């Protein structure tokens, strides 16, 4: 089978996960290439594309979403699922389905900032690597509102969540399927 593992051009040289996957798949007879999602590749030459480490998509969301919609070969996970997952507003869908999530208030461009209580985390609904993310206690609510305004001014949706102390103590688990 001819596969492409979608990644990004700025992959750190010490990130080996995708290269290890390629080696494992090649050992099983697959023809596999690591290709940046936004590169000039012959996607039609592949039977399947697996989206793995497309970490720069948050900087180029519209282009990434268009790539997902127009890719001429199947994706391991359907484009609709990947589009849904590219914006953390999916948390509202999970909560509505009864799946436990951190309580989240989404603040869209043009909406008023919510009342803040306790320690909060504020971040864009499309982001990665802690960009435009802050943790604020009651003495820093002015800075929190400034970050909310900056996110809104850029046309993005902000998330306001209570700070979860266990993340600092124990970390958090990301699930990639």
VEXBA-153257 format. One record per atom (N, C-alpha, C): residue number from 1; residue in one letter; atom name; x, y negated, z. Coordinates in pm, 1 decimal, padded with zeros to 6 digits, m for minus. Each point is the difference from the previous one (the first is absolute). Example, Ala and Ser with C-alpha at 12.3 -4.5 7.8 and 13.67 -1.06 7.14 Angstrom:
RONU  kolfi  roti  kolti         x         y         z
RONU      1     A      N   01319.0   00569.0   00780.0
RONU      1     A     CA  m00089.0  m00119.0   00000.0
RONU      1     A      C   00090.0  m00120.0   00000.0
RONU      2     S      N  m00035.0  m00105.0  m00072.0
RONU      2     S     CA   00082.0  m00119.0   00006.0
RONU      2     S      C  m00077.0  m00109.0   00073.0
***
This chain:
RONU  kolfi  roti  kolti         x         y         z
RONU      1     X      N   00085.7   00117.8   00000.0
RONU      1     X     CA  m00085.7  m00117.8   00000.0
RONU      1     X      C   00089.5  m00123.1   00000.0
RONU      2     X      N  m00039.7  m00099.5  m00075.7
RONU      2     X     CA   00074.2  m00126.4  m00008.0
RONU      2     X      C  m00068.2  m00102.3   00090.0
RONU      3     X      N   00072.1  m00042.0   00104.1
RONU      3     X     CA  m00053.2  m00091.2   00100.2
RONU      3     X      C   00079.9  m00129.4   00004.5
RONU      4     X      N  m00066.4  m00104.3   00046.8
RONU      4     X     CA   00069.1  m00124.0   00035.7
RONU      4     X      C  m00035.9  m00031.5   00144.2
RONU      5     X      N   00100.9  m00035.3   00077.1
RONU      5     X     CA  m00020.7  m00047.1   00137.1
RONU      5     X      C   00010.3  m00152.4  m00008.3
RONU      6     X      N  m00109.9  m00069.5   00027.4
RONU      6     X     CA  m00001.2  m00146.1  m00008.4
RONU      6     X      C   00062.7  m00058.3   00125.7
RONU      7     X      N   00093.6  m00089.1  m00021.9
RONU      7     X     CA   00074.3  m00062.7   00107.0
RONU      7     X      C   00011.6  m00149.3  m00031.1
RONU      8     X      N   00106.3  m00066.4   00046.8
RONU      8     X     CA   00020.7  m00138.7  m00039.0
RONU      8     X      C   00148.1  m00026.0  m00022.8
RONU      9     X      N   00028.6  m00101.9  m00078.2
RONU      9     X     CA   00136.7  m00026.3  m00044.6
RONU      9     X      C   00095.0  m00032.2   00114.8
RONU     10     X      N  m00049.0  m00055.5   00108.6
RONU     10     X     CA   00086.3  m00040.8   00110.3
RONU     10     X      C   00018.1   00106.1   00107.1
RONU     11     X      N  m00013.8   00125.9  m00035.5
RONU     11     X     CA   00010.2   00107.3   00098.5
RONU     11     X      C   00135.5  m00006.5   00070.7
RONU     12     X      N   00000.5  m00004.4   00133.1
RONU     12     X     CA   00127.6  m00001.4   00073.6
RONU     12     X      C   00079.9   00126.6  m00031.0
RONU     13     X      N   00130.2  m00012.9  m00017.4
RONU     13     X     CA   00081.2   00117.2  m00037.1
RONU     13     X      C  m00001.2   00110.6   00105.2
RONU     14     X      N  m00028.2  m00034.1   00125.7
RONU     14     X     CA   00000.3   00103.1   00104.1
RONU     14     X      C  m00136.3   00065.4   00020.6
RONU     15     X      N  m00099.8  m00035.5  m00081.9
RONU     15     X     CA  m00131.1   00065.1   00009.6
RONU     15     X      C   00003.0   00124.4  m00087.5
RONU     16     X      N   00003.7   00115.4   00062.7
RONU     16     X     CA   00018.1   00125.0  m00073.0
RONU     16     X      C  m00126.7   00081.5  m00018.6
RONU     17     X      N  m00110.0  m00038.4   00062.8
RONU     17     X     CA  m00121.5   00082.9  m00003.8
RONU     17     X      C  m00042.1   00034.9  m00142.6
RONU     18     X      N  m00006.7  m00099.9  m00086.5
RONU     18     X     CA  m00046.1   00026.6  m00136.5
RONU     18     X      C   00101.4   00084.6  m00077.6
RONU     19     X      N   00128.7  m00027.4   00019.4
RONU     19     X     CA   00101.8   00080.2  m00068.3
RONU     19     X      C  m00005.2   00145.6   00046.8
RONU     20     X      N  m00022.9   00020.3   00128.9
RONU     20     X     CA  m00011.7   00137.0   00050.9
RONU     20     X      C  m00121.4   00070.3  m00059.7
RONU     21     X      N  m00109.1  m00072.7  m00015.2
RONU     21     X     CA  m00118.8   00058.1  m00063.1
RONU     21     X      C   00030.3   00039.6  m00144.7
RONU     22     X      N   00068.2  m00086.4  m00071.7
RONU     22     X     CA   00036.7   00030.4  m00138.7
RONU     22     X      C   00082.6   00128.6  m00004.8
RONU     23     X      N   00097.9   00012.7   00088.1
RONU     23     X     CA   00083.8   00120.7   00001.9
RONU     23     X      C  m00082.5   00124.6   00027.2
RONU     24     X      N  m00091.2  m00008.0   00095.6
RONU     24     X     CA  m00084.3   00114.9   00031.8
RONU     24     X      C  m00088.0   00039.2  m00118.7
RONU     25     X      N  m00058.1  m00100.0  m00065.6
RONU     25     X     CA  m00086.3   00029.1  m00115.3
RONU     25     X      C   00080.5   00055.5  m00117.6
RONU     26     X      N   00117.0  m00055.8  m00022.2
RONU     26     X     CA   00085.6   00051.8  m00108.3
RONU     26     X      C   00042.0   00144.1   00028.3
RONU     27     X      N   00025.8   00031.7   00126.4
RONU     27     X     CA   00038.0   00137.2   00036.0
RONU     27     X      C  m00113.2   00097.8  m00028.9
RONU     28     X      N  m00120.9  m00051.3  m00010.1
RONU     28     X     CA  m00115.7   00083.9  m00030.5
RONU     28     X      C  m00040.9  m00008.3  m00147.2
RONU     29     X      N   00086.0  m00059.7  m00080.9
RONU     29     X     CA  m00021.4  m00000.3  m00144.0
RONU     29     X      C  m00068.2  m00122.0  m00058.3
RONU     30     X      N  m00032.7  m00097.4   00081.7
RONU     30     X     CA  m00065.5  m00120.0  m00052.6
RONU     30     X      C   00103.7  m00094.6  m00061.3
RONU     31     X      N  m00042.4  m00072.0  m00099.5
RONU     31     X     CA   00081.2  m00108.0  m00056.7
RONU     31     X      C  m00050.5  m00129.2   00064.7
RONU     32     X      N   00082.9  m00061.9   00081.2
RONU     32     X     CA  m00044.0  m00112.5   00083.4
RONU     32     X      C   00093.2  m00118.4  m00016.6
RONU     33     X      N  m00060.7  m00118.1  m00006.4
RONU     33     X     CA   00076.2  m00124.5  m00004.3
RONU     33     X      C  m00052.1  m00094.1   00107.6
RONU     34     X      N   00089.8  m00079.3   00058.7
RONU     34     X     CA  m00037.0  m00110.3   00088.7
RONU     34     X      C  m00007.1  m00125.3  m00085.5
RONU     35     X      N  m00117.6  m00059.9  m00008.1
RONU     35     X     CA  m00018.0  m00118.6  m00083.2
RONU     35     X      C  m00065.4  m00112.0   00080.0
RONU     36     X      N   00057.5  m00120.1  m00004.2
RONU     36     X     CA  m00071.2  m00114.3   00057.9
RONU     36     X      C  m00134.7  m00017.7  m00070.4
RONU     37     X      N  m00103.5  m00022.6   00079.4
RONU     37     X     CA  m00135.3  m00007.6  m00054.6
RONU     37     X      C  m00014.7  m00109.7  m00105.2
RONU     38     X      N   00076.5  m00107.7   00012.1
RONU     38     X     CA  m00017.3  m00111.8  m00092.7
RONU     38     X      C   00108.3  m00003.9  m00107.5
RONU     39     X      N   00068.9   00112.8  m00019.0
RONU     39     X     CA   00103.1   00006.5  m00102.8
RONU     39     X      C  m00055.8   00042.2  m00134.5
RONU     40     X      N   00079.3  m00016.9  m00104.2
RONU     40     X     CA  m00043.7   00035.4  m00136.6
RONU     40     X      C   00021.5   00148.5  m00028.3
RONU     41     X      N  m00082.3   00083.0   00057.4
RONU     41     X     CA   00016.6   00144.7  m00013.1
RONU     41     X      C  m00107.3   00058.0  m00091.7
RONU     42     X      N   00030.2   00115.2  m00055.3
RONU     42     X     CA  m00095.0   00071.8  m00084.4
RONU     42     X      C  m00086.1   00089.0   00088.8
RONU     43     X      N  m00096.3  m00062.4   00065.3
RONU     43     X     CA  m00085.8   00073.6   00093.1
RONU     43     X      C  m00073.0   00113.7  m00070.6
RONU     44     X      N  m00030.1  m00018.2  m00127.7
RONU     44     X     CA  m00071.5   00104.2  m00074.4
RONU     44     X      C   00081.6   00128.9  m00012.2
RONU     45     X      N   00130.3  m00009.8   00023.3
RONU     45     X     CA   00084.8   00119.4  m00008.7
RONU     45     X      C  m00010.1   00086.9   00125.4
RONU     46     X      N  m00077.6  m00042.7   00097.1
RONU     46     X     CA  m00014.4   00072.2   00125.9
RONU     46     X      C  m00140.1   00059.2   00009.9
RONU     47     X      N  m00010.8   00116.1   00061.6
RONU     47     X     CA  m00131.0   00062.6   00021.0
RONU     47     X      C  m00068.1  m00056.7   00123.7
RONU     48     X      N   00080.0  m00054.4   00091.9
RONU     48     X     CA  m00053.3  m00047.1   00126.4
RONU     48     X      C   00094.2  m00104.1   00059.0
RONU     49     X      N  m00057.7  m00100.8   00065.8
RONU     49     X     CA   00078.0  m00101.3   00071.5
RONU     49     X      C  m00037.3   00008.2   00147.4
RONU     50     X      N   00102.3   00003.9   00084.2
RONU     50     X     CA  m00017.8   00002.0   00144.5
RONU     50     X      C   00049.9  m00134.2   00053.5
RONU     51     X      N  m00089.7  m00077.7   00058.0
RONU     51     X     CA   00037.8  m00128.3   00058.0
RONU     51     X      C   00060.5   00026.8   00136.8
RONU     52     X      N   00124.7  m00041.9   00017.8
RONU     52     X     CA   00069.9   00027.1   00125.5
RONU     52     X      C   00043.9  m00129.9   00068.8
RONU     53     X      N   00101.6  m00063.5  m00052.2
RONU     53     X     CA   00065.5  m00111.0   00069.8
RONU     53     X      C  m00007.9  m00128.2  m00082.0
RONU     54     X      N  m00120.0  m00040.2  m00030.4
RONU     54     X     CA  m00023.0  m00121.5  m00079.3
RONU     54     X      C  m00008.0  m00120.4   00094.1
RONU     55     X      N   00103.0  m00016.4   00082.3
RONU     55     X     CA  m00004.6  m00090.5   00113.2
RONU     55     X      C  m00011.7  m00147.0  m00036.1
RONU     56     X      N   00028.8  m00036.1  m00123.3
RONU     56     X     CA  m00010.7  m00141.3  m00037.7
RONU     56     X      C  m00138.8  m00036.9  m00052.1
RONU     57     X      N  m00093.3   00093.3  m00000.2
RONU     57     X     CA  m00132.2  m00030.3  m00054.4
RONU     57     X      C  m00067.1  m00116.1   00071.9
RONU     58     X      N   00032.2  m00018.8   00127.3
RONU     58     X     CA  m00066.0  m00107.6   00074.3
RONU     58     X      C   00039.5  m00136.9  m00052.4
RONU     59     X      N   00114.4  m00009.7  m00064.2
RONU     59     X     CA   00043.8  m00126.6  m00060.7
RONU     59     X      C  m00065.2  m00020.9  m00137.0
RONU     60     X      N  m00044.7   00108.3  m00061.1
RONU     60     X     CA  m00052.0  m00002.7  m00137.4
RONU     60     X      C  m00132.1   00076.0  m00006.4
RONU     61     X      N  m00089.8  m00029.9   00092.5
RONU     61     X     CA  m00121.1   00080.4   00016.2
RONU     61     X      C  m00082.1   00010.2  m00128.4
RONU     62     X      N  m00026.9  m00110.9  m00065.6
RONU     62     X     CA  m00083.7   00003.9  m00120.9
RONU     62     X      C   00063.1   00088.2  m00107.5
RONU     63     X      N   00130.8  m00012.0  m00019.1
RONU     63     X     CA   00068.6   00081.3  m00100.7
RONU     63     X      C  m00003.0   00147.9   00039.0
RONU     64     X      N   00018.2   00029.3   00128.1
RONU     64     X     CA  m00003.9   00138.7   00045.9
RONU     64     X      C  m00139.2   00059.1  m00020.6
RONU     65     X      N  m00101.5  m00075.3   00037.1
RONU     65     X     CA  m00136.0   00049.5  m00017.6
RONU     65     X      C  m00032.4   00021.8  m00147.5
RONU     66     X      N   00046.9  m00087.9  m00085.5
RONU     66     X     CA  m00021.3   00017.6  m00145.0
RONU     66     X      C   00074.0   00124.4  m00048.6
RONU     67     X      N   00121.1   00022.4   00049.0
RONU     67     X     CA   00075.8   00119.6  m00037.2
RONU     67     X      C  m00078.0   00125.6   00039.7
RONU     68     X      N  m00054.6   00000.5   00121.4
RONU     68     X     CA  m00078.8   00115.3   00043.8
RONU     68     X      C  m00120.2   00023.1  m00091.1
RONU     69     X      N  m00067.2  m00108.6  m00037.4
RONU     69     X     CA  m00122.2   00012.2  m00082.2
RONU     69     X      C   00029.4   00045.5  m00142.7
RONU     70     X      N   00117.8  m00032.5  m00051.2
RONU     70     X     CA   00025.8   00022.5  m00142.5
RONU     70     X      C   00103.4   00107.6  m00028.1
RONU     71     X      N   00053.4   00063.8   00102.3
RONU     71     X     CA   00099.0   00104.6  m00020.6
RONU     71     X      C  m00060.5   00107.2  m00090.6
RONU     72     X      N   00069.2   00036.3  m00108.6
RONU     72     X     CA  m00060.5   00090.7  m00098.3
RONU     72     X      C   00007.0   00148.2   00034.6
RONU     73     X      N   00047.4   00034.0   00119.4
RONU     73     X     CA   00007.2   00140.9   00042.6
RONU     73     X      C  m00056.5   00011.2   00141.2
RONU     74     X      N  m00034.3   00120.4   00043.1
RONU     74     X     CA  m00058.5   00017.1   00133.6
RONU     74     X      C   00098.1  m00037.1   00112.5
RONU     75     X      N  m00058.3  m00049.6   00106.7
RONU     75     X     CA   00071.8  m00024.5   00124.8
RONU     75     X      C  m00032.5   00112.0   00096.5
RONU     76     X      N   00094.8   00035.0   00085.7
RONU     76     X     CA  m00024.7   00103.1   00101.1
RONU     76     X      C  m00118.2  m00038.6   00088.0
RONU     77     X      N  m00005.1  m00126.6   00041.5
RONU     77     X     CA  m00116.7  m00052.3   00071.3
RONU     77     X      C  m00069.8  m00097.1  m00094.4
RONU     78     X      N  m00129.3   00013.7  m00011.4
RONU     78     X     CA  m00078.4  m00076.0  m00097.3
RONU     78     X      C   00024.9  m00150.5   00011.4
RONU     79     X      N  m00003.4  m00071.1  m00112.3
RONU     79     X     CA   00018.0  m00145.1   00002.6
RONU     79     X      C  m00095.4  m00069.1   00097.5
RONU     80     X      N  m00125.4   00043.7   00004.7
RONU     80     X     CA  m00096.3  m00064.7   00090.4
RONU     80     X      C   00045.4   00011.5   00145.8
RONU     81     X      N   00054.4   00114.5   00038.0
RONU     81     X     CA   00049.4   00018.5   00135.9
RONU     81     X      C   00119.7  m00090.3   00026.5
RONU     82     X      N   00090.3  m00008.6  m00094.5
RONU     82     X     CA   00119.0  m00083.6   00016.4
RONU     82     X      C  m00037.5  m00147.8   00004.1
RONU     83     X      N  m00095.4  m00040.4  m00082.1
RONU     83     X     CA  m00046.3  m00139.3   00003.7
RONU     83     X      C  m00060.5  m00032.1   00136.0
RONU     84     X      N  m00082.5   00088.5   00050.5
RONU     84     X     CA  m00062.6  m00017.8   00131.5
RONU     84     X      C   00106.3  m00010.3   00108.4
RONU     85     X      N   00101.7   00083.6  m00009.3
RONU     85     X     CA   00104.1   00006.3   00101.9
RONU     85     X      C   00101.7  m00113.2  m00009.3
RONU     86     X      N  m00000.5  m00076.8  m00106.9
RONU     86     X     CA   00099.4  m00106.9  m00016.6
RONU     86     X      C  m00031.1  m00124.0   00083.3
RONU     87     X      N  m00115.9  m00003.8   00061.6
RONU     87     X     CA  m00041.5  m00113.9   00083.0
RONU     87     X      C  m00054.3   00056.3   00131.1
RONU     88     X      N   00054.0  m00048.0   00111.2
RONU     88     X     CA  m00038.7   00056.6   00129.9
RONU     88     X      C  m00144.9  m00027.6   00038.4
RONU     89     X      N  m00074.5  m00065.7  m00085.3
RONU     89     X     CA  m00143.4  m00013.2   00027.4
RONU     89     X      C  m00069.3   00135.8  m00001.6
RONU     90     X      N   00070.8   00102.1  m00046.3
RONU     90     X     CA  m00055.3   00135.0   00008.6
RONU     90     X      C  m00028.2   00039.5   00144.5
RONU     91     X      N   00066.0  m00065.6   00095.2
RONU     91     X     CA  m00025.9   00030.1   00141.5
RONU     91     X      C  m00146.5  m00022.8   00037.0
RONU     92     X      N  m00062.5  m00099.7  m00061.4
RONU     92     X     CA  m00142.4  m00024.8   00026.8
RONU     92     X      C  m00084.6   00117.3  m00048.7
RONU     93     X      N   00036.4   00057.6  m00113.3
RONU     93     X     CA  m00072.9   00117.1  m00050.7
RONU     93     X      C   00016.8   00118.9   00093.8
RONU     94     X      N   00123.2   00020.4   00047.5
RONU     94     X     CA   00024.4   00110.8   00092.1
RONU     94     X      C  m00079.6  m00018.6   00129.0
RONU     95     X      N   00003.2  m00121.0   00055.0
RONU     95     X     CA  m00075.0  m00027.5   00123.6
RONU     95     X      C  m00149.5   00021.5  m00021.6
RONU     96     X      N  m00052.3  m00044.9  m00114.2
RONU     96     X     CA  m00142.3   00017.2  m00028.9
RONU     96     X      C  m00037.9   00147.2  m00012.7
RONU     97     X      N   00097.5   00083.7  m00037.8
RONU     97     X     CA  m00024.5   00144.2  m00011.8
RONU     97     X      C   00019.9   00072.3   00133.3
RONU     98     X      N   00028.1  m00076.1   00106.0
RONU     98     X     CA   00014.8   00059.7   00131.6
RONU     98     X      C   00139.7   00050.9   00030.9
RONU     99     X      N   00096.1  m00034.0  m00083.6
RONU     99     X     CA   00138.8   00041.8   00024.0
RONU     99     X      C   00065.4  m00102.6   00091.7
RONU    100     X      N   00062.1   00044.3   00108.5
RONU    100     X     CA   00061.1  m00096.5   00092.0
RONU    100     X      C   00110.7  m00081.1  m00067.2
RONU    101     X      N  m00007.5  m00129.4   00014.3
RONU    101     X     CA   00102.0  m00091.3  m00051.3
RONU    101     X      C   00022.7  m00107.8   00104.8
RONU    102     X      N   00107.7  m00074.6  m00016.0
RONU    102     X     CA   00020.8  m00116.4   00084.7
RONU    102     X      C  m00107.0  m00102.0  m00039.3
RONU    103     X      N  m00073.7  m00055.4   00095.5
RONU    103     X     CA  m00100.6  m00100.3  m00035.3
RONU    103     X      C   00065.3  m00113.7  m00078.4
RONU    104     X      N  m00058.3  m00030.9  m00114.7
RONU    104     X     CA   00060.8  m00097.0  m00089.7
RONU    104     X      C  m00103.5  m00100.4  m00046.3
RONU    105     X      N   00035.0  m00126.1   00008.0
RONU    105     X     CA  m00083.0  m00106.5  m00056.3
RONU    105     X      C   00071.1  m00049.5  m00125.0
RONU    106     X      N  m00068.1   00004.6  m00112.4
RONU    106     X     CA   00055.7  m00048.7  m00125.5
RONU    106     X      C  m00046.0  m00142.8  m00021.0
RONU    107     X      N   00093.4  m00085.9  m00034.9
RONU    107     X     CA  m00029.3  m00141.6  m00019.9
RONU    107     X      C   00037.1  m00033.9  m00144.5
RONU    108     X      N  m00099.8  m00013.8  m00083.2
RONU    108     X     CA   00022.1  m00030.2  m00141.4
RONU    108     X      C   00027.5  m00148.8  m00018.8
RONU    109     X      N   00059.8  m00030.8  m00112.2
RONU    109     X     CA   00026.4  m00139.3  m00035.8
RONU    109     X      C  m00129.7  m00079.8   00011.5
RONU    110     X      N   00005.2  m00110.5   00071.9
RONU    110     X     CA  m00116.7  m00086.0   00016.6
RONU    110     X      C  m00082.1   00028.4   00123.8
RONU    111     X      N   00025.4   00110.0   00068.5
RONU    111     X     CA  m00072.8   00030.1   00123.1
RONU    111     X      C   00068.9  m00065.3   00119.5
RONU    112     X      N  m00078.6  m00028.4   00102.0
RONU    112     X     CA   00054.4  m00057.1   00122.3
RONU    112     X      C   00078.4   00105.1   00077.6
RONU    113     X      N   00103.5  m00045.6   00069.2
RONU    113     X     CA   00078.1   00089.9   00085.3
RONU    113     X      C  m00088.4   00051.2   00112.7
RONU    114     X      N   00013.4   00126.3   00035.1
RONU    114     X     CA  m00080.3   00055.2   00109.2
RONU    114     X      C   00052.4  m00047.4   00135.4
RONU    115     X      N  m00079.9   00019.9   00100.6
RONU    115     X     CA   00042.9  m00023.4   00137.7
RONU    115     X      C   00108.7   00103.6   00032.0
RONU    116     X      N   00108.8  m00044.2   00059.9
RONU    116     X     CA   00109.2   00090.8   00034.8
RONU    116     X      C  m00008.5   00035.1   00147.4
RONU    117     X      N   00036.8   00123.8   00031.9
RONU    117     X     CA  m00007.2   00045.7   00138.3
RONU    117     X      C   00114.0   00097.4   00026.1
RONU    118     X      N   00073.0  m00019.6   00109.1
RONU    118     X     CA   00110.2   00088.8   00034.5
RONU    118     X      C   00113.3  m00011.0  m00100.0
RONU    119     X      N   00084.1   00100.2  m00003.8
RONU    119     X     CA   00106.7   00003.3  m00099.1
RONU    119     X      C  m00057.4   00051.4  m00131.3
RONU    120     X      N   00036.4  m00067.6  m00108.6
RONU    120     X     CA  m00051.0   00037.0  m00131.2
RONU    120     X      C   00114.5   00013.9  m00099.8
RONU    121     X      N  m00027.1   00076.5  m00103.2
RONU    121     X     CA   00089.7   00011.2  m00114.3
RONU    121     X      C  m00075.9  m00055.3  m00119.9
RONU    122     X      N   00069.3  m00083.8  m00075.5
RONU    122     X     CA  m00059.1  m00059.6  m00120.0
RONU    122     X      C   00090.5   00032.8  m00117.1
RONU    123     X      N  m00062.4   00044.3  m00109.1
RONU    123     X     CA   00075.4   00034.6  m00120.2
RONU    123     X      C  m00093.0  m00002.9  m00119.5
RONU    124     X      N   00056.8  m00007.6  m00119.5
RONU    124     X     CA  m00083.6   00008.0  m00120.7
RONU    124     X      C  m00051.6   00142.8  m00019.8
RONU    125     X      N  m00111.9   00012.9  m00066.6
RONU    125     X     CA  m00053.6   00133.6  m00026.5
RONU    125     X      C   00079.6   00071.9  m00108.9
RONU    126     X      N   00078.2  m00073.9  m00076.0
RONU    126     X     CA   00092.6   00059.5  m00096.0
RONU    126     X      C   00138.4  m00051.4   00036.4
RONU    127     X      N   00079.2   00088.8   00054.4
RONU    127     X     CA   00134.5  m00037.6   00042.5
RONU    127     X      C   00075.1   00125.9   00036.6
RONU    128     X      N   00129.6  m00015.3   00018.1
RONU    128     X     CA   00083.2   00111.6   00043.8
RONU    128     X      C   00124.2  m00056.8   00065.9
RONU    129     X      N   00061.8   00080.0   00081.2
RONU    129     X     CA   00126.1  m00039.4   00060.1
RONU    129     X      C  m00009.8  m00113.9   00099.7
RONU    130     X      N  m00118.4  m00024.9   00052.4
RONU    130     X     CA  m00015.6  m00105.1   00099.9
RONU    130     X      C  m00001.3  m00141.3  m00054.7
RONU    131     X      N  m00008.1  m00015.0  m00132.7
RONU    131     X     CA  m00004.7  m00134.9  m00059.0
RONU    131     X      C  m00127.2  m00071.2   00043.1
RONU    132     X      N   00015.8  m00123.3   00040.5
RONU    132     X     CA  m00111.6  m00085.2   00040.4
RONU    132     X      C  m00082.1   00064.5   00110.8
RONU    133     X      N   00069.3   00066.3   00091.1
RONU    133     X     CA  m00063.4   00068.8   00112.0
RONU    133     X      C   00050.8  m00060.6   00129.6
RONU    134     X      N  m00089.7  m00016.4   00095.7
RONU    134     X     CA   00041.5  m00052.2   00129.1
RONU    134     X      C  m00081.1   00057.7   00112.9
RONU    135     X      N   00063.5   00003.2   00115.9
RONU    135     X     CA  m00065.3   00042.1   00124.8
RONU    135     X      C  m00007.4  m00123.8   00088.9
RONU    136     X      N  m00119.7  m00027.2   00052.8
RONU    136     X     CA  m00022.3  m00124.6   00071.4
RONU    136     X      C  m00077.0   00024.6   00129.8
RONU    137     X      N   00049.0  m00058.7   00106.8
RONU    137     X     CA  m00071.9  m00002.1   00126.5
RONU    137     X      C  m00076.3  m00130.4   00010.8
RONU    138     X      N  m00079.0  m00016.5   00105.8
RONU    138     X     CA  m00081.9  m00120.2   00015.5
RONU    138     X      C   00079.5  m00130.5  m00006.7
RONU    139     X      N   00124.4   00001.5   00045.0
RONU    139     X     CA   00079.2  m00122.7  m00003.8
RONU    139     X      C   00048.1  m00034.5  m00140.9
RONU    140     X      N  m00020.8   00087.5  m00096.2
RONU    140     X     CA   00044.9  m00023.0  m00137.2
RONU    140     X      C  m00115.6   00001.3  m00100.4
RONU    141     X      N  m00121.1  m00023.1   00047.5
RONU    141     X     CA  m00113.9   00001.9  m00092.4
RONU    141     X      C   00010.7  m00108.1  m00107.0
RONU    142     X      N   00065.7  m00110.4   00029.4
RONU    142     X     CA   00020.1  m00103.2  m00102.3
RONU    142     X      C   00080.1   00055.3  m00116.7
RONU    143     X      N   00107.3   00072.7   00028.6
RONU    143     X     CA   00080.9   00062.7  m00104.2
RONU    143     X      C  m00080.7   00107.6  m00072.7
RONU    144     X      N  m00085.1   00070.3   00073.0
RONU    144     X     CA  m00084.6   00102.3  m00062.1
RONU    144     X      C  m00093.8  m00063.5  m00102.0
RONU    145     X      N  m00060.6  m00110.8   00038.5
RONU    145     X     CA  m00090.8  m00069.5  m00092.8
RONU    145     X      C   00076.2  m00054.8  m00120.9
RONU    146     X      N   00124.6  m00042.8   00022.7
RONU    146     X     CA   00082.4  m00046.9  m00111.9
RONU    146     X      C   00024.9   00113.5  m00097.9
RONU    147     X      N   00033.4   00119.1   00050.1
RONU    147     X     CA   00021.9   00114.7  m00088.5
RONU    147     X      C  m00128.5   00035.8  m00073.5
RONU    148     X      N  m00113.1  m00001.2   00069.3
RONU    148     X     CA  m00127.9   00025.9  m00067.5
RONU    148     X      C  m00022.3  m00099.2  m00112.9
RONU    149     X      N   00030.2  m00126.8   00025.1
RONU    149     X     CA  m00018.9  m00103.5  m00101.8
RONU    149     X      C   00094.9   00021.7  m00118.2
RONU    150     X      N   00122.9   00040.7   00027.1
RONU    150     X     CA   00096.2   00025.7  m00107.8
RONU    150     X      C  m00045.4   00116.6  m00087.2
RONU    151     X      N  m00047.5   00105.4   00063.6
RONU    151     X     CA  m00049.2   00115.0  m00077.1
RONU    151     X      C  m00119.9  m00041.1  m00084.2
RONU    152     X      N  m00092.3  m00075.3   00059.9
RONU    152     X     CA  m00118.7  m00046.1  m00073.0
RONU    152     X      C   00038.9  m00092.4  m00114.0
RONU    153     X      N   00095.3  m00090.3   00023.7
RONU    153     X     CA   00041.6  m00095.2  m00103.9
RONU    153     X      C   00058.7   00071.3  m00121.5
RONU    154     X      N   00054.0   00120.1   00021.4
RONU    154     X     CA   00055.5   00075.9  m00112.5
RONU    154     X      C  m00108.1   00081.7  m00071.8
RONU    155     X      N  m00125.1  m00013.1   00045.9
RONU    155     X     CA  m00110.4   00070.4  m00064.0
RONU    155     X      C  m00018.0   00143.1   00046.8
RONU    156     X      N   00073.4   00038.7   00102.9
RONU    156     X     CA  m00007.6   00138.1   00048.6
RONU    156     X      C  m00095.9   00011.0   00118.3
RONU    157     X      N  m00033.8   00123.4   00032.3
RONU    157     X     CA  m00080.8   00030.6   00117.4
RONU    157     X      C   00092.9   00033.9   00115.1
RONU    158     X      N  m00029.5  m00056.3   00116.6
RONU    158     X     CA   00079.1   00029.5   00120.3
RONU    158     X      C  m00071.7   00104.4   00084.2
RONU    159     X      N   00079.4   00068.5   00079.9
RONU    159     X     CA  m00052.1   00096.8   00096.1
RONU    159     X      C   00035.6  m00049.9   00139.0
RONU    160     X      N  m00095.4   00009.5   00091.5
RONU    160     X     CA   00025.0  m00031.2   00140.4
RONU    160     X      C  m00033.3   00126.0   00078.3
RONU    161     X      N   00100.0   00051.2   00070.9
RONU    161     X     CA  m00016.9   00122.8   00077.4
RONU    161     X      C   00051.6  m00021.5   00141.1
RONU    162     X      N  m00055.8   00070.6   00096.0
RONU    162     X     CA   00059.8  m00004.5   00133.3
RONU    162     X      C   00137.8   00066.8  m00006.6
RONU    163     X      N   00093.5  m00052.1   00077.3
RONU    163     X     CA   00131.3   00062.6   00007.2
RONU    163     X      C  m00014.8   00135.4   00069.4
RONU    164     X      N   00057.7   00103.4  m00057.8
RONU    164     X     CA  m00005.9   00135.2   00055.1
RONU    164     X      C   00137.8   00032.2   00056.8
RONU    165     X      N   00013.2  m00004.7   00131.7
RONU    165     X     CA   00129.8   00015.7   00066.2
RONU    165     X      C   00065.6   00134.4  m00028.6
RONU    166     X      N  m00078.7   00103.0  m00021.5
RONU    166     X     CA   00058.9   00132.4  m00023.7
RONU    166     X      C   00082.7   00002.5  m00128.5
RONU    167     X      N  m00028.1  m00087.5  m00093.4
RONU    167     X     CA   00079.4  m00005.8  m00123.2
RONU    167     X      C   00143.6  m00038.8   00034.2
RONU    168     X      N   00014.9  m00094.5   00091.0
RONU    168     X     CA   00134.7  m00042.4   00040.2
RONU    168     X      C   00072.1   00110.9   00077.0
RONU    169     X      N  m00071.6   00070.4   00084.9
RONU    169     X     CA   00061.0   00106.9   00081.1
RONU    169     X      C   00025.9   00125.6  m00082.1
RONU    170     X      N  m00098.0   00041.3  m00078.3
RONU    170     X     CA   00005.4   00130.7  m00065.8
RONU    170     X      C   00007.4  m00007.0  m00151.6
RONU    171     X      N  m00014.5  m00116.8  m00056.7
RONU    171     X     CA  m00005.1  m00011.3  m00144.8
RONU    171     X      C  m00139.6   00031.8  m00050.6
RONU    172     X      N  m00012.5   00008.8  m00129.2
RONU    172     X     CA  m00127.1   00037.3  m00060.0
RONU    172     X      C   00025.8   00101.6  m00108.9
RONU    173     X      N  m00101.2   00069.8  m00037.0
RONU    173     X     CA   00013.6   00105.5  m00099.0
RONU    173     X      C  m00063.1  m00046.3  m00130.1
RONU    174     X      N   00078.2   00008.9  m00105.7
RONU    174     X     CA  m00053.4  m00026.6  m00132.8
RONU    174     X      C  m00028.3   00136.1  m00063.9
RONU    175     X      N  m00110.4   00006.9  m00067.3
RONU    175     X     CA  m00036.9   00125.6  m00065.6
RONU    175     X      C   00000.4  m00022.9  m00149.9
RONU    176     X      N   00079.1   00077.8  m00069.6
RONU    176     X     CA   00005.3  m00006.3  m00145.5
RONU    176     X      C  m00044.3   00135.6  m00051.4
RONU    177     X      N  m00105.4  m00000.3  m00079.1
RONU    177     X     CA  m00051.6   00124.8  m00053.2
RONU    177     X      C   00009.0  m00004.2  m00151.0
***
